């Protein structure tokens, strides 16, 4: 990371890290779906430690869950301090939803991910929980908007 990536506090701007996360997740989603995939949602982005100028970042991404046309990608960001010989630090994690698209931008089917290890099974189950919550939140918000519109409150 370089000085041009910093925020007012002198650490790397979160948006710079988010772009790296989205880029890595997009590459993994495109490879898995064997074609273009677009970001549909970012379920969660947790910044665990500051990233400093000079840090060497490693961004690791993997498919946690697949639906018919969408997939969840989990991303882990690791920082190695350029001036220290200690262990690398886990500095951020994120979960993004990608949708595979065809040449016209319409959703297209994706290959199903097959969990192989206990960790893969856990990641898939956690992704299903996030999906359930995301869809329930969306339904609740849309229902509230319909009610408020019907009552003449939001026009």
Phi and psi restraints in degrees (value plus and minus 20) as a CYANA .aco file:
   2 UNK   PHI    -137.3   -97.3
   2 UNK   PSI     151.9   191.9
   3 UNK   PHI     -79.7   -39.7
   3 UNK   PSI     -50.3   -10.3
   4 UNK   PHI     -88.9   -48.9
   4 UNK   PSI     -32.2     7.8
   5 UNK   PHI    -111.6   -71.6
   5 UNK   PSI     -18.2    21.8
   6 UNK   PHI    -106.8   -66.8
   6 UNK   PSI     138.8   178.8
   7 UNK   PHI    -121.2   -81.2
   7 UNK   PSI    -190.6  -150.6
   8 UNK   PHI     -86.9   -46.9
   8 UNK   PSI     -37.7     2.3
   9 UNK   PHI    -109.2   -69.2
   9 UNK   PSI     -25.0    15.0
  10 UNK   PHI      67.0   107.0
  10 UNK   PSI     -15.1    24.9
  11 UNK   PHI    -124.0   -84.0
  11 UNK   PSI     150.2   190.2
  12 UNK   PHI     -89.0   -49.0
  12 UNK   PSI     112.7   152.7
  13 UNK   PHI     -81.0   -41.0
  13 UNK   PSI     115.2   155.2
  14 UNK   PHI     -77.6   -37.6
  14 UNK   PSI     -53.2   -13.2
  15 UNK   PHI     -84.6   -44.6
  15 UNK   PSI     -51.8   -11.8
  16 UNK   PHI     -86.6   -46.6
  16 UNK   PSI     -63.9   -23.9
  17 UNK   PHI     -85.3   -45.3
  17 UNK   PSI     -60.5   -20.5
  18 UNK   PHI     -81.3   -41.3
  18 UNK   PSI     -59.2   -19.2
  19 UNK   PHI     -83.6   -43.6
  19 UNK   PSI     -63.4   -23.4
  20 UNK   PHI     -81.0   -41.0
  20 UNK   PSI     -60.8   -20.8
  21 UNK   PHI     -81.7   -41.7
  21 UNK   PSI     -67.9   -27.9
  22 UNK   PHI     -83.9   -43.9
  22 UNK   PSI     -60.2   -20.2
  23 UNK   PHI     -81.8   -41.8
  23 UNK   PSI     -67.5   -27.5
  24 UNK   PHI     -85.2   -45.2
  24 UNK   PSI     -63.9   -23.9
  25 UNK   PHI     -83.0   -43.0
  25 UNK   PSI     -60.3   -20.3
  26 UNK   PHI     -83.9   -43.9
  26 UNK   PSI     -59.2   -19.2
  27 UNK   PHI     -84.9   -44.9
  27 UNK   PSI     -62.9   -22.9
  28 UNK   PHI     -86.3   -46.3
  28 UNK   PSI     -62.5   -22.5
  29 UNK   PHI     -83.8   -43.8
  29 UNK   PSI     -62.2   -22.2
  30 UNK   PHI     -84.4   -44.4
  30 UNK   PSI     -61.4   -21.4
  31 UNK   PHI     -84.4   -44.4
  31 UNK   PSI     -65.8   -25.8
  32 UNK   PHI     -83.8   -43.8
  32 UNK   PSI     -62.1   -22.1
  33 UNK   PHI    -106.6   -66.6
  33 UNK   PSI     -22.0    18.0
  34 UNK   PHI      38.5    78.5
  34 UNK   PSI      22.2    62.2
  35 UNK   PHI     147.7   187.7
  35 UNK   PSI    -190.8  -150.8
  36 UNK   PHI     -82.8   -42.8
  36 UNK   PSI     123.9   163.9
  37 UNK   PHI    -163.3  -123.3
  37 UNK   PSI     120.6   160.6
  38 UNK   PHI    -136.5   -96.5
  38 UNK   PSI     131.4   171.4
  39 UNK   PHI     -88.7   -48.7
  39 UNK   PSI     104.7   144.7
  40 UNK   PHI    -121.1   -81.1
  40 UNK   PSI     -53.6   -13.6
  41 UNK   PHI    -184.7  -144.7
  41 UNK   PSI     133.9   173.9
  42 UNK   PHI    -135.7   -95.7
  42 UNK   PSI      89.1   129.1
  43 UNK   PHI     -91.6   -51.6
  43 UNK   PSI     -58.5   -18.5
  44 UNK   PHI    -178.5  -138.5
  44 UNK   PSI     120.1   160.1
  45 UNK   PHI    -158.4  -118.4
  45 UNK   PSI      95.0   135.0
  46 UNK   PHI    -134.2   -94.2
  46 UNK   PSI     104.4   144.4
  47 UNK   PHI    -118.1   -78.1
  47 UNK   PSI      93.9   133.9
  48 UNK   PHI    -115.0   -75.0
  48 UNK   PSI     -52.5   -12.5
  49 UNK   PHI    -167.4  -127.4
  49 UNK   PSI     132.2   172.2
  50 UNK   PHI     -86.1   -46.1
  50 UNK   PSI     127.8   167.8
  51 UNK   PHI    -121.6   -81.6
  51 UNK   PSI     112.2   152.2
  52 UNK   PHI    -128.5   -88.5
  52 UNK   PSI     138.8   178.8
  53 UNK   PHI     -77.3   -37.3
  53 UNK   PSI     114.3   154.3
  54 UNK   PHI      75.4   115.4
  54 UNK   PSI     -36.5     3.5
  55 UNK   PHI     -82.4   -42.4
  55 UNK   PSI     122.7   162.7
  56 UNK   PHI    -117.6   -77.6
  56 UNK   PSI      97.3   137.3
  57 UNK   PHI    -118.6   -78.6
  57 UNK   PSI     119.0   159.0
  58 UNK   PHI    -137.0   -97.0
  58 UNK   PSI     104.0   144.0
  59 UNK   PHI    -134.1   -94.1
  59 UNK   PSI      96.1   136.1
  60 UNK   PHI    -133.2   -93.2
  60 UNK   PSI     110.1   150.1
  61 UNK   PHI    -152.7  -112.7
  61 UNK   PSI     128.4   168.4
  62 UNK   PHI    -172.6  -132.6
  62 UNK   PSI     133.5   173.5
  63 UNK   PHI     -96.8   -56.8
  63 UNK   PSI     105.7   145.7
  64 UNK   PHI    -118.0   -78.0
  64 UNK   PSI     -51.0   -11.0
  65 UNK   PHI    -176.5  -136.5
  65 UNK   PSI     127.5   167.5
  66 UNK   PHI    -150.6  -110.6
  66 UNK   PSI     124.0   164.0
  67 UNK   PHI    -129.0   -89.0
  67 UNK   PSI    -168.7  -128.7
  68 UNK   PHI     -94.2   -54.2
  68 UNK   PSI     -66.7   -26.7
  69 UNK   PHI    -147.4  -107.4
  69 UNK   PSI     -24.6    15.4
  70 UNK   PHI    -139.7   -99.7
  70 UNK   PSI     145.6   185.6
  71 UNK   PHI    -172.3  -132.3
  71 UNK   PSI     126.3   166.3
  72 UNK   PHI    -117.2   -77.2
  72 UNK   PSI     114.2   154.2
  73 UNK   PHI    -136.0   -96.0
  73 UNK   PSI     105.1   145.1
  74 UNK   PHI    -114.6   -74.6
  74 UNK   PSI     117.6   157.6
  75 UNK   PHI    -149.2  -109.2
  75 UNK   PSI     117.3   157.3
  76 UNK   PHI    -145.7  -105.7
  76 UNK   PSI     110.3   150.3
  77 UNK   PHI    -131.2   -91.2
  77 UNK   PSI     105.6   145.6
  78 UNK   PHI    -136.6   -96.6
  78 UNK   PSI     116.2   156.2
  79 UNK   PHI    -136.1   -96.1
  79 UNK   PSI     112.2   152.2
  80 UNK   PHI    -124.8   -84.8
  80 UNK   PSI     106.5   146.5
  81 UNK   PHI     -93.0   -53.0
  81 UNK   PSI     110.0   150.0
  82 UNK   PHI     -87.3   -47.3
  82 UNK   PSI     -45.8    -5.8
  83 UNK   PHI    -133.0   -93.0
  83 UNK   PSI      -3.7    36.3
  84 UNK   PHI    -152.2  -112.2
  84 UNK   PSI     129.7   169.7
  85 UNK   PHI    -121.0   -81.0
  85 UNK   PSI     -14.0    26.0
  86 UNK   PHI     -91.8   -51.8
  86 UNK   PSI    -195.1  -155.1
  87 UNK   PHI     -88.3   -48.3
  87 UNK   PSI     135.2   175.2
  88 UNK   PHI     -89.1   -49.1
  88 UNK   PSI     133.9   173.9
  89 UNK   PHI    -133.4   -93.4
  89 UNK   PSI     118.2   158.2
  90 UNK   PHI     -97.5   -57.5
  90 UNK   PSI      91.0   131.0
  91 UNK   PHI    -126.1   -86.1
  91 UNK   PSI     -39.3     0.7
  92 UNK   PHI    -181.4  -141.4
  92 UNK   PSI     133.6   173.6
  93 UNK   PHI    -160.1  -120.1
  93 UNK   PSI     131.3   171.3
  94 UNK   PHI    -172.4  -132.4
  94 UNK   PSI     137.7   177.7
  95 UNK   PHI    -149.7  -109.7
  95 UNK   PSI     103.2   143.2
  96 UNK   PHI    -143.5  -103.5
  96 UNK   PSI     130.1   170.1
  97 UNK   PHI    -129.6   -89.6
  97 UNK   PSI     108.0   148.0
  98 UNK   PHI    -136.4   -96.4
  98 UNK   PSI     128.9   168.9
  99 UNK   PHI    -138.0   -98.0
  99 UNK   PSI     107.6   147.6
 100 UNK   PHI     -95.2   -55.2
 100 UNK   PSI     116.7   156.7
 101 UNK   PHI    -148.8  -108.8
 101 UNK   PSI     132.9   172.9
 102 UNK   PHI    -110.8   -70.8
 102 UNK   PSI    -192.1  -152.1
 103 UNK   PHI     -82.2   -42.2
 103 UNK   PSI     -45.5    -5.5
 104 UNK   PHI    -111.4   -71.4
 104 UNK   PSI     -20.5    19.5
 105 UNK   PHI      67.0   107.0
 105 UNK   PSI     -10.5    29.5
 106 UNK   PHI    -107.7   -67.7
 106 UNK   PSI     126.3   166.3
 107 UNK   PHI     -77.9   -37.9
 107 UNK   PSI     123.5   163.5
 108 UNK   PHI    -152.7  -112.7
 108 UNK   PSI     136.5   176.5
 109 UNK   PHI     -82.9   -42.9
 109 UNK   PSI     129.7   169.7
 110 UNK   PHI    -139.1   -99.1
 110 UNK   PSI     129.6   169.6
 111 UNK   PHI     -83.2   -43.2
 111 UNK   PSI     122.6   162.6
 112 UNK   PHI     -94.6   -54.6
 112 UNK   PSI     119.9   159.9
 113 UNK   PHI    -102.2   -62.2
 113 UNK   PSI     117.9   157.9
 114 UNK   PHI    -133.4   -93.4
 114 UNK   PSI      89.2   129.2
 115 UNK   PHI     -82.3   -42.3
 115 UNK   PSI     115.2   155.2
 116 UNK   PHI    -131.0   -91.0
 116 UNK   PSI     -49.2    -9.2
 117 UNK   PHI    -138.9   -98.9
 117 UNK   PSI     150.3   190.3
 118 UNK   PHI     -80.2   -40.2
 118 UNK   PSI     -58.5   -18.5
 119 UNK   PHI     -82.8   -42.8
 119 UNK   PSI     -61.7   -21.7
 120 UNK   PHI     -81.6   -41.6
 120 UNK   PSI     -61.6   -21.6
 121 UNK   PHI     -84.1   -44.1
 121 UNK   PSI     -62.3   -22.3
 122 UNK   PHI     -81.8   -41.8
 122 UNK   PSI     -65.6   -25.6
 123 UNK   PHI     -80.9   -40.9
 123 UNK   PSI     -59.7   -19.7
 124 UNK   PHI     -85.0   -45.0
 124 UNK   PSI     -64.6   -24.6
 125 UNK   PHI     -83.1   -43.1
 125 UNK   PSI     -62.3   -22.3
 126 UNK   PHI     -84.4   -44.4
 126 UNK   PSI     -58.1   -18.1
 127 UNK   PHI     -83.5   -43.5
 127 UNK   PSI     -59.0   -19.0
 128 UNK   PHI     -84.9   -44.9
 128 UNK   PSI     -56.6   -16.6
 129 UNK   PHI     -84.1   -44.1
 129 UNK   PSI     -65.7   -25.7
 130 UNK   PHI     -81.0   -41.0
 130 UNK   PSI     -60.7   -20.7
 131 UNK   PHI     -83.4   -43.4
 131 UNK   PSI     -65.7   -25.7
 132 UNK   PHI     -78.3   -38.3
 132 UNK   PSI     -64.7   -24.7
 133 UNK   PHI     -86.9   -46.9
 133 UNK   PSI     -60.9   -20.9
 134 UNK   PHI     -81.6   -41.6
 134 UNK   PSI     -66.0   -26.0
 135 UNK   PHI     -89.1   -49.1
 135 UNK   PSI     -58.4   -18.4
 136 UNK   PHI     -85.5   -45.5
 136 UNK   PSI     -61.4   -21.4
 137 UNK   PHI     -81.9   -41.9
 137 UNK   PSI     -63.7   -23.7
 138 UNK   PHI     -83.2   -43.2
 138 UNK   PSI     -64.3   -24.3
 139 UNK   PHI     -81.7   -41.7
 139 UNK   PSI     -63.5   -23.5
 140 UNK   PHI     -83.9   -43.9
 140 UNK   PSI     -61.7   -21.7
 141 UNK   PHI     -85.8   -45.8
 141 UNK   PSI     -64.5   -24.5
 142 UNK   PHI     -83.6   -43.6
 142 UNK   PSI     -59.4   -19.4
 143 UNK   PHI     -83.9   -43.9
 143 UNK   PSI     -63.9   -23.9
 144 UNK   PHI     -81.0   -41.0
 144 UNK   PSI     -62.3   -22.3
 145 UNK   PHI     -83.8   -43.8
 145 UNK   PSI     -61.3   -21.3
 146 UNK   PHI     -81.5   -41.5
 146 UNK   PSI     -64.3   -24.3
 147 UNK   PHI     -82.3   -42.3
 147 UNK   PSI     -65.3   -25.3
 148 UNK   PHI     -86.7   -46.7
 148 UNK   PSI     -57.7   -17.7
 149 UNK   PHI     -86.8   -46.8
 149 UNK   PSI     -62.0   -22.0
 150 UNK   PHI     -83.3   -43.3
 150 UNK   PSI     -52.5   -12.5
 151 UNK   PHI    -104.6   -64.6
 151 UNK   PSI     -22.0    18.0
 152 UNK   PHI      58.0    98.0
 152 UNK   PSI      -2.8    37.2
 153 UNK   PHI    -106.8   -66.8
 153 UNK   PSI     -54.0   -14.0
 154 UNK   PHI    -140.0  -100.0
 154 UNK   PSI      80.8   120.8
